[in-house]
Amino acid sequence: MKRFGNRKKSNPKKGLFLVILLAIALFLFFNAEKLISRLF
């Protein structure tokens, strides 16, 4: 029972972390594109 509880608690955190990481990556990618277009 305790093992299942720990698994359920850790999984959403991993998913949330991955979603945030993906959002940051996309944000940086689009920002980089805008910055490059500004520089050149």
N, C-alpha and C positions, 0 to 999 in steps of 0.2 A: 504493500500500500504506500509506504513512504517513498519507495523508488519511483512509482508512477507519479506521485505528487511532485517530486523533484524534476522529473522529465517534463511534465506539463508546464512547470514554472520556467524552466530553462529554454524550452522551445520558442515560446512567443518572444522572449528577449533576443534570441538569435535571429529570428525573422525580422523583428523591428530593427535590429542593428544592420542587417543586410539591406533592408528597405532604405534606411537613412543613408547608408554608404552608397547605394545606387543613386539616390536622389542627389547627393553631394557630387558624385561623379558626373552625372548628367548636367548639373548646374555649372560645374567647372568647365565641362566640355563646351557648353553653349557660351559661357563667358569668354573662354579662350578664343572661340570663333569671332566674337564681337571685338575683343581686344586686338586680334590679328588684323581684322578688317579696318580697325581704327589706325593701327600703326602703318599699314601699307595702303 
